[in-house]
C-alpha cells in the first residue's frame, strides 16, 4: 500500500543507531522538494525543549561532518506483509489447477484479501467476507462470509473450463464444505506465486489479515509450489517443500499457533507441526529499506556522545540522532552511560491513546518536534499499539523515521512539566554531566548484546538513564558480569530490565517482544504464542524467566501511575551512608523536577529479598507516594486483598533508593523511579537530587 499522499515533506533515518570510529553510518532521506536538502551535524547536550528548563542545547560538530547538500528524492514505502516466491511457476492452459490453504481470518475489509495467488489466479476473501476464486475477470464465490478467528480450509480449482470453490470451516464450528462452480475463460498459469497479497506490476495489494497455513498450488498430479510454515522459523525465507522458496516481506509474525495446535505444547520448537501458520497484517511495516543518500564515517578523533544529523529543505526539518561510542577496549573516561536503544526502538512511533490535537499549541510554543505518531500511523506504529486487525504489534525496527526518537519530542503535551520520555528524557542526565564537567563515554544496549562484558569492561561506573526497560539475555549478562567483576552500576530509572526481547539473526534492527502472561502490558499475547520466533526463547517478563530486576540491581517494578511524581524521604540514619547525602539539608529530597514535578514518579521500583534484593542492601530513601496516584503492577498482586510482598498494597507502592555491594567488589546505586533524572537540571543543576547523584558518582569514580 503506497502512502504518498500522507508522506512527510522531509524525513529520514540511519541504518545503525550507534557506531565507533572507523565505522560507517548510512543515512536514508525522503524529500518531496525539487531542491536539494541540507545536512549538518551537531552534538546533542539537551533534548528538552521546555523554555523553563535547559531547552534544546546542541554544539556545532561541522569539524567532523562539513554541512553539505544532497539531491532530494521522494522515497516511497509500503505497508503490508506477504510472501513471494523466488522464481516463477507455470502450467499450460487447460491444466487442472488447485489453489489451497488453511486460513484463520482476523479482519473484515472493504476490499478483497488475497490468500494465495499467481498470474491471473487469486484465491481470496472477497469484500463481502465470502471465500472467492478468481481467474482474470471471472470468479466464483461462496454464499456466506467466513467466520473470523476460526480455522477454514479454502480450495479453488480449475476443472474443464470452470472455476470451482470449496470452503470448509474447521474446529469446534466445523461444517461440511460449501462449494461453488462457475464457467470461466481460463488462461495459462505463469508468474511468481504470492501468499498474503496480490502482486500487480511488482506492487503488492489486497493484503490478507490473519493466519495462513499450508498453502500450495498443483497442476494435475504435479505440485508446483508448497510450503510448510513451521520450517526455518527464525528466517525470512521459508524453504519450499516443492517449487520455489518463499521470501517474506515486512516481517509477518511467525511462531504462531496453527490449526493443529491443541494446547498440549506451548513451545513451538518442541512441536513445530502445531505452529505451521504465519500471521500476516496489512499494516506490517518495519525496515523501510530506502536507498542510501549519504554516508558518514566516524572520524578517529570524534568524541563519544549523542549526535544529531539535522536536515533542512524548503523550511522543513528533521533531526536524526545517533550515538558515538569509544573504540572497543578503549576508554576515554571512567564513567560510561548506557543508552537504551532497544527501549527507544520498541517504543518507536508509540501512538498514545491519550494524544490530543490540543497538544500542538504547547509544541508550537516550545518549538518542539512537530509530528506525532498518532497522526501518522502509516509510518508504522510501536509494540505498544495494535495492528489493524486488533492483534498486538510484536516486532519493531529503528530503520524507519521514528518520531519519538527525536530531540524535542513531547510524549505528554499540555503538562506542567516537560512531558518527556526515553531519548529526550535521558538527555536530562547527559546535560547534567556536561554542567558538572563529568567526562563520560557512551555505550548502547545493542553493544552489550553483541560484545557482552567487553563493551564496558574497565569502567569505574556504568550508569543507565531513565528507563532501561527492554533487554536481551546477552545485554543482561554483560551488566551482571560487569557488576560481579567489581564495577559500580548506577540504575537511575524505573521499570528497568523488565521485558525480554529477541534480535533477528538476519536483520539486526529487528526486535521482537512477546507480552506473555502478566505484567503491565499494552496487549496480551495469545495462549501458545509466548515463545519468540527470532531466537526460540520464552518471551514476556524477565521476572518470569527467572531473572527479576531485583537480582541485577536490587529493586524491581512495583507500581505505575499517571505522569506525576512525589519526593523521596531519607530513611537511613546510619552515619556510614552520610556520604550519599553530604550537602543535603532535611529529609525531603526531590520535591521538584521537569518529569512529573518530582523525583519519584510514573513508574516505581521497590526492594524484594525473595527475588534478588541482597541482604546487605541499604534503603537510603523511599518515596512519599500519594497512593491514589498509583496502581500495583499485576505481577505483584495475588488477590484483591493480598500481594506477593505480604504487606499492604499501600506499603508496596513506593520507589526505593538503595545502595548495595556484591562479592567481587561491585556495587549498585538504584533510584527506583523513571522521573529521577528529570530533577537533575532543576534550578540550573543546583538542587538536592543533583547533589546526591554527584556524591554517589564522586565516590564511585574515586574508588580504586
C-alpha positions in Angstrom: 0.0 0.0 0.0 1.5 3.3 -1.0 1.1 6.2 1.3 2.4 9.0 -0.8 -0.4 11.4 -0.1 0.4 11.5 3.6 4.2 11.4 3.4 6.1 14.0 5.4 7.8 16.6 3.3 11.2 15.6 4.8 12.0 12.5 6.9 14.9 10.2 7.3 16.6 7.5 9.4 20.1 6.0 9.9 20.9 2.3 9.4 22.6 1.9 12.8 21.8 3.8 15.9 25.4 3.6 17.2 28.9 3.4 15.8 32.5 3.6 16.7 35.4 5.4 15.0 36.1 3.9 11.6 32.5 2.6 11.2 30.2 3.9 8.5 26.6 5.2 9.0 24.2 5.3 6.1 21.5 7.9 6.1 18.3 7.4 4.2 16.2 10.5 3.4 12.9 11.2 1.6 12.3 14.7 0.5 9.3 15.9 -1.5 11.0 19.0 -2.7 12.6 19.7 -6.1 15.5 21.4 -4.4 18.4 19.7 -2.6 18.2 19.1 1.1 20.9 20.3 3.5 22.5 18.1 6.2 24.6 19.4 9.1 25.9 17.7 12.2 25.5 18.8 15.9 26.3 17.2 19.2 23.3 17.0 21.5 23.7 18.2 25.1 20.0 18.7 26.0 16.9 17.5 24.0 14.3 19.1 26.4 12.5 22.0 24.6 10.9 23.3 27.8 11.8 27.0 28.0 11.7 26.8 31.8 14.4 24.2 31.7 17.6 23.6 29.7 16.0 24.0 26.3 17.4 22.3 23.2 21.2 22.6 23.5 23.4 21.4 20.7 27.0 22.1 19.8 28.3 22.6 16.2 30.0 19.4 15.0 30.9 20.5 11.5 34.6 19.7 12.2 33.6 16.1 11.8 31.0 16.4 9.1 31.0 19.6 6.9 27.5 20.8 6.0 26.5 19.8 2.6 23.6 19.4 0.2 22.1 16.3 -1.4 19.6 15.8 -4.2 16.0 15.4 -2.9 14.4 12.1 -3.7 10.9 11.1 -2.8 11.3 7.6 -1.3 8.1 5.5 -1.2 7.3 2.9 1.5 4.7 0.2 1.5 2.9 -1.4 4.4 1.6 -5.0 4.5 3.4 -8.3 4.9 3.3 -11.1 2.4 5.4 -13.9 0.9 6.6 -14.1 -2.7 8.2 -17.0 -4.5 11.8 -16.7 -5.5 11.1 -17.9 -9.1 8.1 -18.2 -11.4 5.9 -21.3 -11.7 3.9 -22.2 -14.8 1.3 -24.6 -16.2 -0.3 -24.8 -19.6 -3.8 -23.5 -20.3 -6.4 -26.2 -19.6 -4.4 -27.8 -16.8 -6.3 -28.9 -13.8 -5.2 -26.4 -11.1 -5.7 -26.5 -7.4 -5.0 -23.5 -5.1 -5.5 -24.4 -1.5 -4.7 -23.1 2.0 -5.9 -23.2 5.6 -6.7 -19.8 7.0 -7.6 -18.0 10.2 -9.0 -14.6 9.1 -9.0 -11.8 11.6 -10.4 -8.7 9.9 -13.2 -7.6 7.6 -12.2 -5.3 4.8 -14.0 -3.3 2.2 -11.7 -4.9 -0.4 -10.5 -8.3 -1.3 -7.8 -10.1 0.8 -5.6 -12.4 -1.1 -4.8 -15.8 0.4 -2.8 -17.3 -2.5 -2.2 -16.0 -6.0 -0.2 -16.5 -9.1 -0.6 -14.8 -12.5 -4.3 -14.3 -13.3 -5.4 -16.6 -10.4 -6.4 -15.3 -7.0 -7.7 -17.3 -4.1 -9.0 -14.7 -1.7 -11.6 -13.4 0.7 -14.0 -11.0 -1.1 -15.0 -7.6 0.2 -18.3 -9.2 1.5 -16.3 -11.7 3.6 -17.0 -14.7 1.4 -14.4 -17.1 0.0 -13.6 -16.3 -3.6 -11.5 -17.7 -6.5 -10.7 -15.5 -9.5 -9.3 -16.0 -12.9 -8.9 -12.7 -14.6 -12.4 -11.1 -14.8 -14.2 -14.3 -13.9 -14.8 -15.6 -10.3 -16.7 -18.0 -8.2 -17.7 -17.2 -4.6 -19.5 -18.9 -1.7 -22.7 -17.5 -0.3 -21.7 -16.9 3.4 -18.9 -14.9 4.9 -16.1 -16.8 6.5 -16.2 -16.6 10.3 -13.4 -14.5 11.8 -11.0 -16.1 14.3 -11.8 -19.6 13.2 -9.9 -22.0 11.0 -11.1 -22.7 7.5 -9.9 -24.8 4.6 -10.3 -23.0 1.3 -9.7 -24.6 -2.1 -10.0 -23.2 -5.6 -9.9 -25.5 -8.6 -9.8 -25.1 -12.4 -11.7 -28.0 -13.9 -12.7 -28.3 -17.6 -13.2 -24.6 -18.2 -14.9 -24.0 -14.8 -13.8 -22.3 -11.6 -14.7 -24.5 -8.6 -14.5 -23.2 -5.0 -14.7 -25.2 -1.7 -14.9 -23.7 1.8 -15.0 -25.8 4.9 -15.0 -24.5 8.5 -12.8 -26.5 10.8 -12.6 -26.9 14.6 -15.4 -26.6 17.0 -17.7 -24.9 14.5 -16.8 -27.4 11.7 -19.2 -27.6 8.8 -19.5 -29.6 5.7 -17.9 -28.0 2.6 -19.7 -25.1 0.9 -19.0 -25.2 -2.9 -19.5 -23.1 -5.9 -18.9 -23.6 -9.6 -18.8 -21.1 -12.5 -17.7 -21.3 -16.1 -14.7 -19.2 -16.9 -12.2 -18.2 -19.6 -9.1 -19.8 -18.1 -5.6 -18.9 -19.3 -2.2 -20.4 -18.7 -0.7 -20.1 -15.3 2.6 -18.3 -15.1 4.2 -15.9 -12.6 5.5 -15.5 -9.1 3.3 -17.2 -6.5 2.4 -14.9 -3.6 0.9 -15.7 -0.2 -1.0 -13.0 1.7 -1.1 -10.4 -1.0 -1.7 -9.9 -4.8 1.3 -8.8 -6.8 0.4 -6.5 -9.7 3.1 -4.8 -11.7 5.6 -5.5 -8.9 3.4 -3.8 -6.2 1.6 -5.8 -3.5 -2.1 -5.1 -2.9 -5.0 -6.9 -1.3 -3.1 -7.7 1.8 -4.5 -10.5 4.0 -5.2 -10.1 7.7 -4.9 -13.3 9.7 -3.0 -16.6 9.7 -2.3 -18.7 6.6 -1.1 -22.3 6.8 0.0 -24.9 4.3 -0.5 -23.0 1.0 0.0 -25.0 -2.2 -0.6 -24.9 -6.0 -0.8 -28.0 -8.0 -1.4 -28.7 -11.7 -2.8 -32.2 -12.4 -0.6 -34.6 -10.5 2.3 -32.1 -10.2 2.8 -29.9 -7.2 4.1 -26.6 -8.5 4.7 -25.0 -5.0 4.1 -26.0 -1.4 5.3 -24.5 1.9 5.4 -25.7 5.5 5.5 -22.5 7.6 6.8 -24.4 10.6 10.2 -24.7 8.8 13.1 -22.2 9.3 11.1 -20.3 11.9 13.9 -17.9 12.6 14.5 -16.9 9.0 12.8 -14.6 6.5 12.8 -17.2 3.8 10.6 -20.3 4.0 12.2 -23.3 2.2 9.8 -24.9 -0.2 8.7 -28.5 0.1 8.2 -28.3 -3.6 8.9 -25.4 -6.0 10.4 -22.0 -5.2 11.3 -20.8 -1.8 9.1 -18.1 -0.3 10.6 -14.8 0.7 8.8 -13.0 3.5 8.3 -9.2 3.1 7.7 -6.8 6.0 8.3 -9.5 8.7 4.9 -11.2 9.2 4.6 -12.8 12.6 5.9 -16.3 12.9 5.8 -18.9 15.7 2.0 -18.7 15.6 -0.3 -21.5 16.6 -1.8 -23.3 13.6 -4.9 -25.4 13.0 -3.2 -28.4 14.6 -2.5 -26.7 17.9 -4.4 -28.4 20.8 -2.8 -26.7 23.8 -0.7 -29.7 24.7 2.5 -27.8 23.9 3.4 -24.2 24.4 6.9 -24.1 22.8 6.9 -24.1 19.0 10.4 -25.7 18.9 9.0 -28.8 20.7 6.1 -29.3 18.3 6.7 -27.4 15.1 3.8 -29.2 13.5 1.5 -27.3 15.8 2.9 -24.0 14.6 2.5 -24.2 10.9 0.9 -20.7 10.5 2.2 -17.2 9.7 0.1 -14.2 10.8 0.0 -11.5 8.0 -1.1 -7.9 8.5 -2.0 -5.2 6.1 -0.1 -2.7 8.3 3.2 -4.6 8.9 6.0 -2.2 8.2 9.4 -2.1 9.8 12.6 -1.7 7.8 11.8 0.8 5.1 14.8 -0.4 3.1 15.3 3.0 1.5 18.4 3.7 -0.7 21.3 5.5 0.9 21.5 9.2 0.3 24.8 9.8 2.0 27.2 8.1 4.4 29.3 9.3 7.3 32.4 7.5 8.6 33.0 8.2 12.2 36.4 10.0 12.5 39.1 8.7 14.9 39.1 11.9 16.9 35.3 12.3 17.2 34.4 12.4 20.9 31.9 9.9 22.2 28.4 11.3 22.6 25.0 11.8 21.2 25.0 13.4 17.7 22.1 14.8 15.6 22.1 14.8 11.8 19.9 17.8 11.1 18.1 18.0 7.8 16.5 21.1 6.2 14.7 21.7 2.9 12.2 24.4 2.0 11.6 25.3 5.6 11.0 21.7 6.6 13.2 20.0 9.2 14.2 16.6 10.5 16.7 15.5 13.1 18.2 12.0 13.2 20.0 11.0 16.5 22.9 8.5 16.6 25.3 7.5 19.3 29.1 7.5 19.0 30.8 5.0 21.3 34.5 4.8 22.1 36.6 2.2 20.3 36.0 -1.3 21.8 38.6 -1.8 24.5 39.5 1.9 24.8 38.2 4.2 27.5 38.2 8.0 27.3 36.5 8.4 30.7 35.9 6.4 33.8 32.1 6.8 33.6 30.1 5.1 30.8 26.4 6.0 30.1 24.2 3.2 28.8 21.8 4.4 26.1 18.7 2.3 25.9 18.3 2.0 22.2 16.4 -1.3 22.5 13.8 0.6 24.5 13.8 3.5 22.1 13.1 1.2 19.2 10.5 -0.9 21.0 8.6 2.3 21.8 9.3 3.7 18.4 6.3 5.6 17.0 4.1 4.9 20.0 0.7 6.4 19.2 -0.6 7.1 22.7 -4.3 6.7 23.2 -4.4 9.9 25.2 -2.9 12.0 22.5 -4.9 15.1 21.7 -4.5 17.7 19.0 -4.6 20.5 21.7 -1.0 19.5 22.5 0.0 21.2 19.3 -0.2 24.6 20.9 2.4 23.7 23.5 4.5 22.0 20.9 4.5 25.2 18.7 5.1 27.5 21.7 8.2 25.5 22.7 9.3 24.9 19.1 9.3 21.2 20.0 9.3 18.4 17.5 6.1 18.9 15.5 4.9 15.5 14.4 3.2 12.8 16.5 2.8 9.1 15.6 -0.9 9.3 16.4 -1.4 11.5 13.3 0.9 9.5 11.1 0.2 5.8 11.7 1.2 4.9 8.1 4.9 5.2 9.2 4.3 2.1 11.3 3.3 2.1 15.0 5.1 0.7 18.1 4.8 -2.5 20.0 2.6 -0.5 22.4 0.0 -0.4 19.7 -2.3 -2.8 17.8 -2.4 -4.0 14.2 -5.5 -3.0 12.3 -7.0 -6.5 13.0 -6.7 -6.0 16.8 -3.6 -8.2 17.3 -0.7 -6.7 19.2 2.4 -5.5 17.3 5.3 -7.6 18.4 8.1 -6.6 16.0 10.0 -3.3 16.0 12.8 -1.6 14.0 14.6 1.7 14.0 15.1 1.6 10.2 12.3 4.0 9.6 11.6 7.5 10.7 10.8 7.3 14.5 9.0 10.5 15.6 9.6 9.9 19.3 13.3 9.3 18.7 13.8 13.0 18.1 15.2 15.9 20.2 12.3 17.9 21.5 9.6 15.2 21.2 6.9 15.6 23.8 5.4 12.3 25.0 2.9 14.2 27.1 1.6 17.5 25.8 -0.2 20.1 27.9 1.5 19.0 31.1 3.0 21.5 33.7 6.3 19.6 33.3 8.4 18.9 30.2 6.5 15.7 29.4 9.5 13.8 28.1 10.3 10.1 28.0 13.0 7.9 26.6 15.7 9.6 24.5 14.7 13.3 25.2 14.3 12.4 28.9 17.7 10.7 29.1 19.2 14.0 27.9 18.5 15.3 31.4 21.3 13.1 32.6 23.6 14.0 29.8 23.1 17.7 30.2 23.8 17.3 33.9 27.1 15.6 33.2 28.1 18.4 30.9 27.0 21.0 33.5 29.1 19.3 36.2 32.1 18.7 34.0 32.0 14.9 34.4 33.6 13.2 31.5 31.7 10.2 30.1 31.7 7.6 27.3 28.6 6.1 25.7 27.6 2.5 25.2 24.3 1.1 23.9 22.4 -2.0 24.9 23.0 -3.3 21.4 26.7 -3.1 22.0 26.2 -5.1 25.2 24.2 -7.6 23.2 27.0 -8.1 20.6 30.1 -7.6 22.7 29.0 -8.6 26.1 31.0 -7.5 29.1 33.9 -6.5 26.9 31.9 -3.4 25.8 32.0 -1.9 29.4 35.0 -3.7 31.0 37.3 -1.4 32.9 34.9 1.5 33.5 34.6 2.5 37.1 31.0 3.4 36.7 28.3 2.4 34.3 25.0 4.3 34.6 21.6 3.9 33.0 19.3 6.7 32.0 15.6 6.9 33.0 14.1 3.8 31.5 16.3 0.8 30.5 13.2 -1.5 30.2 14.0 -3.9 27.3 16.9 -6.3 27.3 18.2 -9.5 25.7 19.9 -12.2 27.7 23.2 -11.1 26.4 22.8 -7.4 27.5 21.7 -8.5 31.0 24.6 -10.9 31.2 27.0 -8.1 30.3 25.7 -5.9 33.1 25.7 -8.7 35.6 29.3 -9.7 34.7 30.4 -6.0 35.0 28.9 -5.7 38.5 30.3 -9.0 39.7 33.7 -8.1 38.3 33.9 -5.1 40.6 32.1 -2.5 38.6 29.8 0.2 40.1 26.4 0.1 38.4 24.1 3.1 38.8 20.4 2.5 37.9 18.8 5.9 37.6 15.4 4.9 36.3 12.3 2.8 37.0 10.6 -0.2 35.3 14.1 -1.3 34.1 15.2 -4.7 33.0 11.6 -5.7 32.7 10.8 -7.3 29.3 12.8 -9.9 27.4 13.3 -9.3 23.7 15.0 -11.1 20.8 17.1 -9.8 18.0 16.6 -11.2 14.5 19.6 -13.1 13.1 19.2 -11.7 9.6 18.4 -8.1 10.4 20.0 -6.6 13.5 17.5 -3.7 13.6 14.5 -6.1 14.1 13.4 -6.7 17.6 10.7 -9.0 18.9 8.6 -8.8 22.1 6.0 -11.4 23.2 3.9 -9.9 26.0 3.2 -13.2 27.8 1.3 -14.0 31.0 1.3 -10.8 33.1 3.0 -7.5 33.8 1.8 -4.0 32.7 1.0 -4.9 29.1 -0.2 -2.8 26.1 -1.7 -6.1 24.8 -1.6 -9.7 25.7 0.0 -12.5 23.6 -2.4 -15.3 22.7 -2.0 -18.6 24.5 0.6 -20.8 22.9 2.4 -17.8 21.4 4.7 -16.8 24.3 7.9 -18.0 22.7 9.9 -15.7 20.4 10.2 -16.6 16.8 13.5 -14.8 16.4 15.5 -17.0 18.8 13.1 -19.5 20.3 13.4 -18.1 23.8 10.5 -17.8 26.2 9.2 -14.2 26.0 7.5 -11.9 28.5 8.9 -10.6 31.7 12.4 -11.3 32.8 10.9 -12.0 36.1 9.0 -14.9 34.6 12.3 -16.0 33.1 13.9 -16.3 36.5 15.7 -13.0 36.3 13.8 -10.4 38.2 15.3 -6.9 38.1 16.0 -7.2 41.9 18.5 -9.9 41.0 20.5 -7.4 38.9 20.0 -4.0 40.6 18.3 -4.8 43.9 14.9 -3.3 43.0 12.2 -4.0 40.5 8.9 -2.7 39.1 6.1 -2.3 41.7 3.7 0.5 40.8 2.6 2.7 37.9 0.7 5.9 37.8 0.0 8.9 35.7 2.9 11.2 34.7 3.1 12.7 38.3 5.7 12.3 40.9 6.4 12.8 44.6 9.6 13.4 46.6 11.8 10.9 48.5 12.2 11.0 52.2 15.6 9.9 53.6 15.3 6.7 55.6 18.7 5.6 56.7 20.3 7.4 59.6 23.4 5.2 59.6 26.4 7.6 59.5 28.2 5.1 57.3 25.9 6.4 54.4 26.1 10.1 55.2 28.4 10.4 52.2 25.3 9.9 49.9 23.5 12.9 51.5 26.5 15.2 52.1 25.4 18.8 51.5 21.7 17.9 51.5 19.6 19.6 54.2 16.5 18.0 55.6 14.8 14.6 55.0 12.7 15.5 51.9 14.6 15.5 48.6 13.3 15.8 45.0 10.0 17.8 45.5 10.5 19.4 42.1 11.5 18.4 38.6 10.9 18.5 34.8 9.4 15.0 34.8 6.2 14.8 36.7 7.3 17.6 39.0 9.1 15.2 41.4 11.9 12.7 41.7 9.8 9.6 42.3 7.0 9.1 39.9 5.2 7.5 36.9 6.8 4.0 37.4 8.3 2.9 40.7 10.6 0.1 41.7 11.0 -1.4 45.2 13.1 -4.0 47.1 12.1 -7.6 47.4 14.6 -10.0 49.0 12.5 -13.0 47.9 13.5 -12.4 44.2 17.0 -11.0 44.5 17.5 -7.9 46.6 20.7 -8.6 48.5 20.6 -8.9 52.3 23.1 -6.1 52.6 21.0 -3.6 50.6 20.6 -0.3 52.4 17.4 1.6 52.0 18.7 5.1 51.6 15.4 6.9 50.8 11.8 6.0 50.0 9.2 7.9 48.0 6.4 9.8 49.8 4.0 8.4 47.4 0.4 9.6 47.1 -1.3 6.2 47.0 -4.3 7.2 44.9 -2.0 8.2 42.0 -0.6 4.7 41.5 -1.6 1.1 40.9 0.2 -2.0 41.9 1.6 -3.9 38.9 -0.2 -7.2 38.1 2.8 -9.4 38.8 2.9 -8.1 42.4 -0.8 -8.7 43.1 -2.2 -12.1 44.2 -5.8 -11.3 45.1 -7.9 -8.1 45.9 -6.6 -8.4 49.4 -3.1 -9.9 49.2 0.1 -9.4 47.2 3.5 -11.1 46.9 5.3 -8.8 49.4 3.0 -9.9 52.2 2.4 -6.3 53.2 -0.4 -4.0 52.2 -0.8 -2.6 48.8 0.0 0.9 50.1 3.3 -0.3 51.6 4.3 -1.9 48.3 3.6 1.2 46.1 6.8 3.2 46.5 10.2 3.9 45.0 13.2 2.7 46.9 16.5 4.4 46.6 19.1 1.8 47.6 22.8 1.0 47.8 24.2 -2.5 47.9 27.5 -4.3 47.5 28.3 -7.6 45.8 31.1 -10.2 46.0 34.0 -9.1 43.9 33.8 -5.5 45.0 31.0 -4.3 42.8 28.1 -2.2 43.9 24.7 -0.8 42.8 23.1 2.6 43.5 19.5 2.5 42.3 16.8 5.1 42.4 13.7 3.2 41.5 11.9 6.0 39.6 11.6 7.0 35.9 11.3 10.7 36.9 14.5 10.9 38.9 16.7 12.2 36.1 14.1 14.9 35.4 15.2 16.6 38.6 18.9 17.0 37.7 18.6 20.2 35.6 16.3 21.9 38.1 17.5 25.3 39.4 20.4 25.3 36.9 21.5 21.9 38.1 21.8 23.1 41.7 19.4 21.0 43.8 19.4 18.2 46.3 18.9 15.4 43.8 21.8 16.7 41.8 23.9 16.7 44.9 23.0 13.1 45.8 24.0 11.9 42.4 27.2 14.0 42.4 28.1 12.4 45.8 27.5 8.9 44.5 29.5 9.4 41.3 32.3 11.1 43.2 32.5 8.1 45.5 32.4 5.6 42.7 34.8 7.4 40.4 37.5 7.7 43.2 37.1 4.1 44.3 40.2 2.1 43.5 
